[in-house]
Amino acid sequence: MSRPKIRYAKALALSGLDYERLAVFPDAEVVSRLTAITGIGRWTAEVYALQALGRADVFPHGDLALQEAARQVFHLPARPSETEMRTLAENWAPFRAVAARLLWAYYKHHKSREGIG
């Protein structure tokens, strides 16, 4: 592991994070508590809430694969920014995590087809 990753792993280990209590906090509180730990950014916190905690209304707006999939699905001229994704995803509440999983699946399928022809 690189030095920064070692530092981040130590910060997480020493954070005293109570994973069981984390599971009962509202989504915004989960993201807030996780991002307070050195090395954990918003994307990581949102993906953790979506995947590990099974939250239904969390969407990692900064995810490049989700942005690219949205560009393709909605025929956008350019990949939407994190802010634009936030606006787009508002329409999918309270099931934004479902939309994220669908967009990831679309992206994976689309990428595996590239170059085939």
A tleap script that builds the chain and sets N, CA, C and O, in Angstrom:
source leaprc.protein.ff14SB
mol = sequence {
  NMET SER ARG PRO LYS ILE ARG TYR ALA LYS
  ALA LEU ALA LEU SER GLY LEU ASP TYR GLU
  ARG LEU ALA VAL PHE PRO ASP ALA GLU VAL
  VAL SER ARG LEU THR ALA ILE THR GLY ILE
  GLY ARG TRP THR ALA GLU VAL TYR ALA LEU
  GLN ALA LEU GLY ARG ALA ASP VAL PHE PRO
  HIE GLY ASP LEU ALA LEU GLN GLU ALA ALA
  ARG GLN VAL PHE HIE LEU PRO ALA ARG PRO
  SER GLU THR GLU MET ARG THR LEU ALA GLU
  ASN TRP ALA PRO PHE ARG ALA VAL ALA ALA
  ARG LEU LEU TRP ALA TYR TYR LYS HIE HIE
  LYS SER ARG GLU GLY ILE CGLY
}
set mol.1.N position { 0.839 -1.182 0.000 }
set mol.1.CA position { 0.000 0.000 0.000 }
set mol.1.C position { 0.882 1.242 0.000 }
set mol.1.O position { 1.974 1.245 0.568 }
set mol.2.N position { 0.401 2.279 -0.634 }
set mol.2.CA position { 1.129 3.538 -0.660 }
set mol.2.C position { 1.042 4.219 0.715 }
set mol.2.O position { 0.197 3.872 1.539 }
set mol.3.N position { 1.911 5.172 0.939 }
set mol.3.CA position { 1.888 5.890 2.221 }
set mol.3.C position { 0.548 6.579 2.468 }
set mol.3.O position { 0.007 6.488 3.570 }
set mol.4.N position { 0.000 7.273 1.453 }
set mol.4.CA position { -1.309 7.887 1.714 }
set mol.4.C position { -2.378 6.856 2.076 }
set mol.4.O position { -3.188 7.097 2.972 }
set mol.5.N position { -2.390 5.718 1.394 }
set mol.5.CA position { -3.397 4.703 1.706 }
set mol.5.C position { -3.193 4.129 3.105 }
set mol.5.O position { -4.161 3.825 3.802 }
set mol.6.N position { -1.954 3.984 3.505 }
set mol.6.CA position { -1.669 3.522 4.875 }
set mol.6.C position { -2.205 4.547 5.876 }
set mol.6.O position { -2.816 4.188 6.882 }
set mol.7.N position { -1.966 5.828 5.585 }
set mol.7.CA position { -2.454 6.894 6.463 }
set mol.7.C position { -3.980 6.875 6.544 }
set mol.7.O position { -4.544 7.044 7.625 }
set mol.8.N position { -4.652 6.672 5.406 }
set mol.8.CA position { -6.123 6.642 5.376 }
set mol.8.C position { -6.650 5.417 6.129 }
set mol.8.O position { -7.639 5.507 6.856 }
set mol.9.N position { -5.988 4.280 5.951 }
set mol.9.CA position { -6.419 3.066 6.651 }
set mol.9.C position { -6.265 3.239 8.161 }
set mol.9.O position { -7.127 2.813 8.929 }
set mol.10.N position { -5.174 3.860 8.580 }
set mol.10.CA position { -4.980 4.116 10.009 }
set mol.10.C position { -6.030 5.087 10.534 }
set mol.10.O position { -6.563 4.908 11.629 }
set mol.11.N position { -6.320 6.111 9.749 }
set mol.11.CA position { -7.331 7.088 10.174 }
set mol.11.C position { -8.678 6.402 10.360 }
set mol.11.O position { -9.390 6.682 11.324 }
set mol.12.N position { -9.027 5.512 9.450 }
set mol.12.CA position { -10.286 4.783 9.569 }
set mol.12.C position { -10.263 3.863 10.787 }
set mol.12.O position { -11.235 3.800 11.541 }
set mol.13.N position { -9.161 3.157 10.975 }
set mol.13.CA position { -9.050 2.231 12.107 }
set mol.13.C position { -9.123 2.963 13.444 }
set mol.13.O position { -9.677 2.443 14.413 }
set mol.14.N position { -8.563 4.165 13.492 }
set mol.14.CA position { -8.528 4.925 14.747 }
set mol.14.C position { -9.723 5.861 14.913 }
set mol.14.O position { -9.820 6.566 15.917 }
set mol.15.N position { -10.619 5.874 13.953 }
set mol.15.CA position { -11.738 6.816 13.974 }
set mol.15.C position { -12.778 6.511 15.042 }
set mol.15.O position { -13.538 7.392 15.443 }
set mol.16.N position { -12.813 5.278 15.499 }
set mol.16.CA position { -13.829 4.898 16.473 }
set mol.16.C position { -15.216 4.790 15.861 }
set mol.16.O position { -16.221 4.809 16.572 }
set mol.17.N position { -15.265 4.676 14.552 }
set mol.17.CA position { -16.536 4.592 13.850 }
set mol.17.C position { -17.323 3.378 14.332 }
set mol.17.O position { -16.825 2.253 14.323 }
set mol.18.N position { -18.538 3.624 14.744 }
set mol.18.CA position { -19.429 2.574 15.206 }
set mol.18.C position { -20.290 2.140 14.017 }
set mol.18.O position { -21.282 2.792 13.693 }
set mol.19.N position { -19.912 1.052 13.378 }
set mol.19.CA position { -20.582 0.608 12.157 }
set mol.19.C position { -22.043 0.232 12.397 }
set mol.19.O position { -22.890 0.458 11.533 }
set mol.20.N position { -22.336 -0.327 13.542 }
set mol.20.CA position { -23.727 -0.686 13.834 }
set mol.20.C position { -24.604 0.557 13.982 }
set mol.20.O position { -25.730 0.585 13.486 }
set mol.21.N position { -24.097 1.572 14.655 }
set mol.21.CA position { -24.857 2.828 14.799 }
set mol.21.C position { -24.936 3.552 13.466 }
set mol.21.O position { -25.950 4.177 13.154 }
set mol.22.N position { -23.877 3.472 12.684 }
set mol.22.CA position { -23.861 4.129 11.379 }
set mol.22.C position { -25.030 3.650 10.525 }
set mol.22.O position { -25.619 4.418 9.764 }
set mol.23.N position { -25.346 2.390 10.663 }
set mol.23.CA position { -26.406 1.785 9.854 }
set mol.23.C position { -27.786 2.381 10.133 }
set mol.23.O position { -28.677 2.274 9.291 }
set mol.24.N position { -27.978 3.001 11.287 }
set mol.24.CA position { -29.303 3.547 11.613 }
set mol.24.C position { -29.409 5.051 11.369 }
set mol.24.O position { -30.498 5.616 11.465 }
set mol.25.N position { -28.295 5.701 11.057 }
set mol.25.CA position { -28.331 7.142 10.811 }
set mol.25.C position { -28.980 7.440 9.463 }
set mol.25.O position { -28.953 6.601 8.563 }
set mol.26.N position { -29.562 8.627 9.318 }
set mol.26.CA position { -30.073 9.043 8.005 }
set mol.26.C position { -28.916 9.129 6.995 }
set mol.26.O position { -27.754 9.259 7.381 }
set mol.27.N position { -29.241 9.054 5.729 }
set mol.27.CA position { -28.234 9.044 4.665 }
set mol.27.C position { -27.232 10.194 4.787 }
set mol.27.O position { -26.022 9.977 4.721 }
set mol.28.N position { -27.734 11.399 4.962 }
set mol.28.CA position { -26.846 12.569 5.036 }
set mol.28.C position { -25.884 12.468 6.215 }
set mol.28.O position { -24.729 12.883 6.114 }
set mol.29.N position { -26.354 11.920 7.323 }
set mol.29.CA position { -25.500 11.752 8.499 }
set mol.29.C position { -24.430 10.698 8.248 }
set mol.29.O position { -23.291 10.857 8.686 }
set mol.30.N position { -24.779 9.637 7.556 }
set mol.30.CA position { -23.799 8.602 7.197 }
set mol.30.C position { -22.681 9.230 6.366 }
set mol.30.O position { -21.500 9.037 6.652 }
set mol.31.N position { -23.062 9.974 5.345 }
set mol.31.CA position { -22.067 10.614 4.467 }
set mol.31.C position { -21.224 11.600 5.265 }
set mol.31.O position { -20.006 11.651 5.096 }
set mol.32.N position { -21.853 12.372 6.121 }
set mol.32.CA position { -21.137 13.355 6.935 }
set mol.32.C position { -20.122 12.694 7.863 }
set mol.32.O position { -18.977 13.136 7.955 }
set mol.33.N position { -20.540 11.649 8.538 }
set mol.33.CA position { -19.634 10.960 9.474 }
set mol.33.C position { -18.467 10.288 8.745 }
set mol.33.O position { -17.333 10.305 9.223 }
set mol.34.N position { -18.755 9.703 7.598 }
set mol.34.CA position { -17.684 9.039 6.854 }
set mol.34.C position { -16.695 10.043 6.264 }
set mol.34.O position { -15.484 9.829 6.321 }
set mol.35.N position { -17.203 11.125 5.705 }
set mol.35.CA position { -16.302 12.097 5.080 }
set mol.35.C position { -15.496 12.892 6.106 }
set mol.35.O position { -14.541 13.579 5.744 }
set mol.36.N position { -15.867 12.806 7.365 }
set mol.36.CA position { -15.083 13.445 8.420 }
set mol.36.C position { -13.779 12.691 8.684 }
set mol.36.O position { -12.880 13.209 9.346 }
set mol.37.N position { -13.681 11.482 8.170 }
set mol.37.CA position { -12.487 10.653 8.362 }
set mol.37.C position { -11.512 10.933 7.221 }
set mol.37.O position { -11.894 10.907 6.052 }
set mol.38.N position { -10.272 11.197 7.558 }
set mol.38.CA position { -9.239 11.477 6.564 }
set mol.38.C position { -9.180 10.360 5.528 }
set mol.38.O position { -9.086 9.180 5.866 }
set mol.39.N position { -9.237 10.761 4.255 }
set mol.39.CA position { -9.114 9.797 3.170 }
set mol.39.C position { -10.434 9.303 2.615 }
set mol.39.O position { -10.457 8.630 1.584 }
set mol.40.N position { -11.535 9.623 3.278 }
set mol.40.CA position { -12.837 9.200 2.778 }
set mol.40.C position { -13.548 10.417 2.193 }
set mol.40.O position { -13.869 11.373 2.899 }
set mol.41.N position { -13.781 10.352 0.903 }
set mol.41.CA position { -14.465 11.440 0.220 }
set mol.41.C position { -15.938 11.141 0.042 }
set mol.41.O position { -16.433 10.088 0.444 }
set mol.42.N position { -16.616 12.073 -0.559 }
set mol.42.CA position { -18.062 11.954 -0.755 }
set mol.42.C position { -18.419 10.720 -1.577 }
set mol.42.O position { -19.350 9.994 -1.229 }
set mol.43.N position { -17.680 10.474 -2.677 }
set mol.43.CA position { -17.966 9.318 -3.529 }
set mol.43.C position { -17.875 8.028 -2.718 }
set mol.43.O position { -18.774 7.190 -2.785 }
set mol.44.N position { -16.814 7.868 -1.966 }
set mol.44.CA position { -16.623 6.658 -1.155 }
set mol.44.C position { -17.755 6.501 -0.150 }
set mol.44.O position { -18.291 5.406 0.023 }
set mol.45.N position { -18.116 7.584 0.507 }
set mol.45.CA position { -19.182 7.527 1.510 }
set mol.45.C position { -20.519 7.162 0.872 }
set mol.45.O position { -21.275 6.364 1.425 }
set mol.46.N position { -20.809 7.741 -0.288 }
set mol.46.CA position { -22.076 7.448 -0.955 }
set mol.46.C position { -22.118 6.007 -1.462 }
set mol.46.O position { -23.146 5.340 -1.353 }
set mol.47.N position { -21.016 5.533 -2.010 }
set mol.47.CA position { -20.980 4.149 -2.486 }
set mol.47.C position { -21.097 3.186 -1.299 }
set mol.47.O position { -21.760 2.154 -1.409 }
set mol.48.N position { -20.468 3.508 -0.177 }
set mol.48.CA position { -20.599 2.673 1.012 }
set mol.48.C position { -22.055 2.625 1.479 }
set mol.48.O position { -22.578 1.555 1.789 }
set mol.49.N position { -22.697 3.777 1.524 }
set mol.49.CA position { -24.099 3.817 1.965 }
set mol.49.C position { -24.994 3.025 1.017 }
set mol.49.O position { -25.902 2.316 1.452 }
set mol.50.N position { -24.733 3.149 -0.266 }
set mol.50.CA position { -25.540 2.455 -1.268 }
set mol.50.C position { -25.293 0.940 -1.232 }
set mol.50.O position { -26.237 0.151 -1.191 }
set mol.51.N position { -24.029 0.549 -1.248 }
set mol.51.CA position { -23.688 -0.878 -1.364 }
set mol.51.C position { -23.707 -1.603 -0.019 }
set mol.51.O position { -24.408 -2.602 0.142 }
set mol.52.N position { -22.945 -1.105 0.934 }
set mol.52.CA position { -22.793 -1.829 2.205 }
set mol.52.C position { -24.003 -1.681 3.117 }
set mol.52.O position { -24.367 -2.614 3.833 }
set mol.53.N position { -24.627 -0.503 3.089 }
set mol.53.CA position { -25.772 -0.278 3.969 }
set mol.53.C position { -27.107 -0.494 3.262 }
set mol.53.O position { -28.161 -0.487 3.898 }
set mol.54.N position { -27.057 -0.684 1.953 }
set mol.54.CA position { -28.271 -0.969 1.201 }
set mol.54.C position { -29.263 0.176 1.160 }
set mol.54.O position { -30.472 -0.050 1.101 }
set mol.55.N position { -28.765 1.403 1.190 }
set mol.55.CA position { -29.652 2.562 1.165 }
set mol.55.C position { -30.303 2.715 -0.200 }
set mol.55.O position { -29.638 2.578 -1.226 }
set mol.56.N position { -31.590 2.995 -0.217 }
set mol.56.CA position { -32.361 3.058 -1.461 }
set mol.56.C position { -32.288 4.412 -2.157 }
set mol.56.O position { -32.521 4.502 -3.362 }
set mol.57.N position { -31.968 5.456 -1.413 }
set mol.57.CA position { -32.027 6.786 -2.008 }
set mol.57.C position { -30.679 7.505 -1.970 }
set mol.57.O position { -30.617 8.711 -1.729 }
set mol.58.N position { -29.619 6.766 -2.207 }
set mol.58.CA position { -28.279 7.349 -2.267 }
set mol.58.C position { -27.776 7.205 -3.695 }
set mol.58.O position { -27.970 6.170 -4.332 }
set mol.59.N position { -27.128 8.254 -4.190 }
set mol.59.CA position { -26.637 8.265 -5.569 }
set mol.59.C position { -25.281 8.956 -5.586 }
set mol.59.O position { -25.192 10.129 -5.222 }
set mol.60.N position { -24.227 8.268 -5.997 }
set mol.60.CA position { -22.898 8.887 -6.059 }
set mol.60.C position { -22.752 9.762 -7.315 }
set mol.60.O position { -22.285 9.304 -8.358 }
set mol.61.N position { -23.155 11.003 -7.188 }
set mol.61.CA position { -23.230 11.928 -8.321 }
set mol.61.C position { -21.899 12.150 -9.025 }
set mol.61.O position { -21.874 12.478 -10.211 }
set mol.62.N position { -20.807 11.977 -8.315 }
set mol.62.CA position { -19.487 12.192 -8.898 }
set mol.62.C position { -18.915 10.984 -9.620 }
set mol.62.O position { -17.789 11.045 -10.114 }
set mol.63.N position { -19.649 9.907 -9.692 }
set mol.63.CA position { -19.163 8.675 -10.324 }
set mol.63.C position { -19.110 8.858 -11.846 }
set mol.63.O position { -20.127 9.132 -12.484 }
set mol.64.N position { -17.917 8.702 -12.413 }
set mol.64.CA position { -17.739 8.929 -13.850 }
set mol.64.C position { -18.515 7.937 -14.703 }
set mol.64.O position { -19.024 8.306 -15.761 }
set mol.65.N position { -18.614 6.700 -14.272 }
set mol.65.CA position { -19.372 5.701 -15.043 }
set mol.65.C position { -20.852 6.065 -15.068 }
set mol.65.O position { -21.510 5.918 -16.098 }
set mol.66.N position { -21.380 6.541 -13.940 }
set mol.66.CA position { -22.782 6.961 -13.902 }
set mol.66.C position { -23.003 8.184 -14.792 }
set mol.66.O position { -24.012 8.279 -15.491 }
set mol.67.N position { -22.067 9.099 -14.759 }
set mol.67.CA position { -22.166 10.287 -15.604 }
set mol.67.C position { -22.139 9.913 -17.082 }
set mol.67.O position { -22.933 10.425 -17.871 }
set mol.68.N position { -21.235 9.030 -17.451 }
set mol.68.CA position { -21.129 8.619 -18.851 }
set mol.68.C position { -22.360 7.827 -19.288 }
set mol.68.O position { -22.853 8.015 -20.400 }
set mol.69.N position { -22.851 6.956 -18.436 }
set mol.69.CA position { -24.062 6.206 -18.768 }
set mol.69.C position { -25.249 7.147 -18.949 }
set mol.69.O position { -26.050 6.964 -19.865 }
set mol.70.N position { -25.367 8.143 -18.089 }
set mol.70.CA position { -26.451 9.121 -18.212 }
set mol.70.C position { -26.328 9.889 -19.528 }
set mol.70.O position { -27.331 10.171 -20.183 }
set mol.71.N position { -25.100 10.224 -19.909 }
set mol.71.CA position { -24.884 10.913 -21.182 }
set mol.71.C position { -25.418 10.082 -22.334 }
set mol.71.O position { -26.084 10.599 -23.231 }
set mol.72.N position { -25.123 8.796 -22.304 }
set mol.72.CA position { -25.548 7.906 -23.385 }
set mol.72.C position { -27.053 7.654 -23.355 }
set mol.72.O position { -27.720 7.749 -24.385 }
set mol.73.N position { -27.579 7.338 -22.201 }
set mol.73.CA position { -29.005 7.002 -22.076 }
set mol.73.C position { -29.893 8.179 -22.446 }
set mol.73.O position { -30.909 8.014 -23.122 }
set mol.74.N position { -29.505 9.364 -22.002 }
set mol.74.CA position { -30.339 10.543 -22.233 }
set mol.74.C position { -29.884 11.367 -23.441 }
set mol.74.O position { -30.376 12.472 -23.670 }
set mol.75.N position { -28.943 10.817 -24.208 }
set mol.75.CA position { -28.459 11.460 -25.438 }
set mol.75.C position { -28.010 12.897 -25.186 }
set mol.75.O position { -28.374 13.818 -25.918 }
set mol.76.N position { -27.216 13.066 -24.138 }
set mol.76.CA position { -26.711 14.383 -23.786 }
set mol.76.C position { -25.481 14.700 -24.630 }
set mol.76.O position { -24.747 13.783 -25.001 }
set mol.77.N position { -25.239 15.955 -24.941 }
set mol.77.CA position { -24.093 16.318 -25.780 }
set mol.77.C position { -22.748 16.103 -25.089 }
set mol.77.O position { -21.731 15.918 -25.757 }
set mol.78.N position { -22.736 16.126 -23.757 }
set mol.78.CA position { -21.499 15.933 -22.999 }
set mol.78.C position { -21.833 15.200 -21.708 }
set mol.78.O position { -22.980 15.176 -21.262 }
set mol.79.N position { -20.811 14.608 -21.123 }
set mol.79.CA position { -21.007 13.933 -19.841 }
set mol.79.C position { -21.432 14.971 -18.802 }
set mol.79.O position { -20.767 15.997 -18.656 }
set mol.80.N position { -22.518 14.725 -18.086 }
set mol.80.CA position { -22.985 15.705 -17.095 }
set mol.80.C position { -22.005 15.820 -15.927 }
set mol.80.O position { -21.360 14.849 -15.530 }
set mol.81.N position { -21.915 17.026 -15.398 }
set mol.81.CA position { -21.076 17.277 -14.225 }
set mol.81.C position { -21.744 16.685 -12.987 }
set mol.81.O position { -22.882 16.219 -13.039 }
set mol.82.N position { -21.021 16.713 -11.889 }
set mol.82.CA position { -21.596 16.226 -10.631 }
set mol.82.C position { -22.842 17.040 -10.274 }
set mol.82.O position { -23.840 16.477 -9.823 }
set mol.83.N position { -22.792 18.339 -10.470 }
set mol.83.CA position { -23.937 19.201 -10.182 }
set mol.83.C position { -25.112 18.867 -11.096 }
set mol.83.O position { -26.254 18.799 -10.641 }
set mol.84.N position { -24.840 18.663 -12.363 }
set mol.84.CA position { -25.904 18.312 -13.309 }
set mol.84.C position { -26.503 16.944 -12.985 }
set mol.84.O position { -27.706 16.734 -13.134 }
set mol.85.N position { -25.653 16.014 -12.540 }
set mol.85.CA position { -26.161 14.693 -12.142 }
set mol.85.C position { -27.058 14.813 -10.912 }
set mol.85.O position { -28.059 14.107 -10.790 }
set mol.86.N position { -26.693 15.704 -10.014 }
set mol.86.CA position { -27.493 15.916 -8.808 }
set mol.86.C position { -28.905 16.372 -9.200 }
set mol.86.O position { -29.894 15.896 -8.640 }
set mol.87.N position { -28.988 17.277 -10.145 }
set mol.87.CA position { -30.286 17.772 -10.632 }
set mol.87.C position { -31.058 16.656 -11.333 }
set mol.87.O position { -32.251 16.470 -11.093 }
set mol.88.N position { -30.372 15.922 -12.195 }
set mol.88.CA position { -31.006 14.834 -12.935 }
set mol.88.C position { -31.545 13.768 -11.980 }
set mol.88.O position { -32.658 13.271 -12.154 }
set mol.89.N position { -30.750 13.428 -10.980 }
set mol.89.CA position { -31.117 12.351 -10.056 }
set mol.89.C position { -32.247 12.731 -9.104 }
set mol.89.O position { -32.857 11.849 -8.500 }
set mol.90.N position { -32.535 14.011 -8.958 }
set mol.90.CA position { -33.650 14.422 -8.093 }
set mol.90.C position { -34.952 13.738 -8.519 }
set mol.90.O position { -35.791 13.405 -7.682 }
set mol.91.N position { -35.106 13.537 -9.810 }
set mol.91.CA position { -36.330 12.919 -10.336 }
set mol.91.C position { -36.484 11.452 -9.934 }
set mol.91.O position { -37.576 10.893 -10.033 }
set mol.92.N position { -35.409 10.837 -9.486 }
set mol.92.CA position { -35.433 9.408 -9.190 }
set mol.92.C position { -35.652 9.108 -7.708 }
set mol.92.O position { -35.736 7.943 -7.320 }
set mol.93.N position { -35.744 10.132 -6.889 }
set mol.93.CA position { -35.987 9.932 -5.462 }
set mol.93.C position { -37.374 9.311 -5.295 }
set mol.93.O position { -38.280 9.652 -6.055 }
set mol.94.N position { -37.565 8.445 -4.364 }
set mol.94.CA position { -36.668 7.985 -3.306 }
set mol.94.C position { -35.917 6.696 -3.647 }
set mol.94.O position { -35.533 5.947 -2.748 }
set mol.95.N position { -35.706 6.435 -4.935 }
set mol.95.CA position { -35.025 5.199 -5.340 }
set mol.95.C position { -33.808 5.478 -6.209 }
set mol.95.O position { -33.589 4.806 -7.216 }
set mol.96.N position { -33.022 6.467 -5.818 }
set mol.96.CA position { -31.844 6.828 -6.611 }
set mol.96.C position { -30.812 5.710 -6.670 }
set mol.96.O position { -30.078 5.606 -7.653 }
set mol.97.N position { -30.740 4.881 -5.651 }
set mol.97.CA position { -29.785 3.763 -5.680 }
set mol.97.C position { -30.156 2.768 -6.773 }
set mol.97.O position { -29.276 2.169 -7.391 }
set mol.98.N position { -31.436 2.590 -7.011 }
set mol.98.CA position { -31.883 1.711 -8.096 }
set mol.98.C position { -31.433 2.298 -9.427 }
set mol.98.O position { -30.936 1.574 -10.290 }
set mol.99.N position { -31.602 3.593 -9.595 }
set mol.99.CA position { -31.158 4.258 -10.821 }
set mol.99.C position { -29.653 4.105 -10.993 }
set mol.99.O position { -29.180 3.865 -12.104 }
set mol.100.N position { -28.895 4.240 -9.908 }
set mol.100.CA position { -27.442 4.080 -9.978 }
set mol.100.C position { -27.084 2.670 -10.446 }
set mol.100.O position { -26.227 2.499 -11.313 }
set mol.101.N position { -27.732 1.676 -9.878 }
set mol.101.CA position { -27.433 0.292 -10.274 }
set mol.101.C position { -27.793 0.034 -11.737 }
set mol.101.O position { -27.072 -0.668 -12.445 }
set mol.102.N position { -28.903 0.601 -12.180 }
set mol.102.CA position { -29.289 0.441 -13.587 }
set mol.102.C position { -28.290 1.122 -14.513 }
set mol.102.O position { -27.914 0.565 -15.544 }
set mol.103.N position { -27.863 2.317 -14.149 }
set mol.103.CA position { -26.886 3.030 -14.976 }
set mol.103.C position { -25.539 2.312 -14.979 }
set mol.103.O position { -24.883 2.247 -16.018 }
set mol.104.N position { -25.119 1.775 -13.844 }
set mol.104.CA position { -23.869 1.003 -13.807 }
set mol.104.C position { -23.977 -0.230 -14.705 }
set mol.104.O position { -23.038 -0.559 -15.430 }
set mol.105.N position { -25.108 -0.901 -14.655 }
set mol.105.CA position { -25.310 -2.091 -15.496 }
set mol.105.C position { -25.290 -1.698 -16.968 }
set mol.105.O position { -24.685 -2.389 -17.787 }
set mol.106.N position { -25.943 -0.599 -17.304 }
set mol.106.CA position { -25.938 -0.119 -18.687 }
set mol.106.C position { -24.509 0.198 -19.125 }
set mol.106.O position { -24.089 -0.185 -20.217 }
set mol.107.N position { -23.778 0.888 -18.282 }
set mol.107.CA position { -22.394 1.259 -18.595 }
set mol.107.C position { -21.539 0.010 -18.823 }
set mol.107.O position { -20.780 -0.060 -19.789 }
set mol.108.N position { -21.667 -0.967 -17.933 }
set mol.108.CA position { -20.888 -2.205 -18.071 }
set mol.108.C position { -21.232 -2.914 -19.373 }
set mol.108.O position { -20.341 -3.368 -20.092 }
set mol.109.N position { -22.515 -3.010 -19.674 }
set mol.109.CA position { -22.950 -3.666 -20.911 }
set mol.109.C position { -22.436 -2.904 -22.130 }
set mol.109.O position { -21.920 -3.505 -23.073 }
set mol.110.N position { -22.578 -1.604 -22.107 }
set mol.110.CA position { -22.141 -0.776 -23.236 }
set mol.110.C position { -20.636 -0.891 -23.449 }
set mol.110.O position { -20.178 -1.032 -24.583 }
set mol.111.N position { -19.865 -0.833 -22.364 }
set mol.111.CA position { -18.405 -0.916 -22.480 }
set mol.111.C position { -17.958 -2.286 -22.978 }
set mol.111.O position { -16.960 -2.379 -23.693 }
set mol.112.N position { -18.664 -3.336 -22.621 }
set mol.112.CA position { -18.248 -4.664 -23.076 }
set mol.112.C position { -18.556 -4.865 -24.551 }
set mol.112.O position { -18.023 -5.779 -25.179 }
set mol.113.N position { -19.411 -4.018 -25.107 }
set mol.113.CA position { -19.762 -4.121 -26.522 }
set mol.113.C position { -18.878 -3.257 -27.411 }
set mol.113.O position { -18.846 -3.462 -28.624 }
set mol.114.N position { -18.160 -2.295 -26.834 }
set mol.114.CA position { -17.330 -1.417 -27.640 }
set mol.114.C position { -16.288 -2.212 -28.404 }
set mol.114.O position { -15.680 -3.138 -27.867 }
set mol.115.N position { -16.089 -1.848 -29.643 }
set mol.115.CA position { -15.095 -2.504 -30.466 }
set mol.115.C position { -15.609 -3.743 -31.159 }
set mol.115.O position { -14.920 -4.305 -32.011 }
set mol.116.N position { -16.811 -4.183 -30.809 }
set mol.116.CA position { -17.388 -5.356 -31.467 }
set mol.116.C position { -18.154 -4.862 -32.672 }
set mol.116.O position { -18.951 -3.930 -32.563 }
set mol.117.N position { -17.930 -5.458 -33.790 }
set mol.117.CA position { -18.685 -4.936 -34.893 }
set mol.117.C position { -18.473 -5.681 -36.110 }
set mol.117.O position { -19.054 -5.352 -37.144 }
savepdb mol mol.pdb
quit
